[in-house]
Amino acid sequence: MPRLDIFANGDGSFVMPGPDGPVSSIRYETIRDGLEDIELLKLAAAVDPSSVAALAAAVVRGPTTYETDPVVIMETRAKVAAILRQGAVHGA
C-alpha cells in the first residue's frame, strides 16, 4: 500500500503547507537564527575581538558540543548586542 502521509515527523522539510501558502518550520527558523548569530558575531568581533571570542567559546565548545539552554543563548545574544552598541557609540 502506498504511503499517503507525505509529511512525516523529522522528514527534513523546511517549510510546511499552510492554509494561505507555505509556513516555515522550527528547523528553518533555527537555521536562520544561527546564520544571524554568525553575522552579528562577525560584526561584534570588529569592535571587541577578545570579548566576542570568549562569548563564542562559552556557547560553542566544539563541532558537536554547544549550549542548549535558551536562557544562556539569549543572554549571550544580549551581550553581543551590547558590544555592537558600544561600537556604534564609539564609531567603530
N, C-alpha and C positions, 0 to 999 in steps of 0.2 A: 504494500500500500504506500503511495507517495506521501511525503511529509507535507502537511498543509500549514504548519506553524513556522513560517519563514523567519520570524524574529525571535530566536531562542535567546535566553539569558546568556550574556557573555559572547555573543556571536561576532563581536568586533565592530559593530555598527557605530558610526559617529553621529548619525542623525537618524531619527525615527519618524515614521509617518504621523502627522498630526491632523486635526480636523481642518486646519487652514493652510496646510503645507508642512514642510519639514520642521522638526523640533530637535534641537541639539541634545546630545546625551551627556551624562555626567563625565564620561570618558573624554568627550570633545572639550567640555568646559575645563577639565583638569589639564589637558594638553595646552589649551590657550593660556591658562593661569601660569603654567610652567614657562611658556615662551615669554610671557610678560615679565615674570620674575627675572629671567635671564637678561632681558633688555634693561630692566631697572638696575640690576646689579652691575652691568657694564657702565651705565651712566654714573652710578654712585661711586664706582671704582675710580673714575676720573677725578672725583672730589677727594676721596679718602681711601686709598687702596688698602691700607693695612686693616682698617676697621671693617671694610667690606669683605676682605679675605677671611677675617675671624668670624664674621657673621655667616658667611657661606659655609665655612668649615664646621660650624656648630649645627647646621641643618643637613649638610650632605657630607657623610663620613666616608663614602666610597661609592663605586658604581651601583651597588645594590643595597647600600645601607644609608638610610636617610630618616629624618624626623617625620613622624606621622601624627604628632599631636597638633591639632589645628590651632590651639592657643599659641603654641610656640611659633608656628609658622606665621600667624598673624602678627605676633609681637616682632618677629624678625622683619616682616614687611614694613611695619611701622618704623623700625629703626633705620631701614634703608631709605624710607621716605624722608625721615629727619635729616639724613646725610644729604639727600638731594636738595632739601630746602636750605640747608646750611650752605651748599654750593651756590644756590641761586642768590642767596643774600650776599655772599662774598664774591659773586661774579665769576665763579669757576666754570 
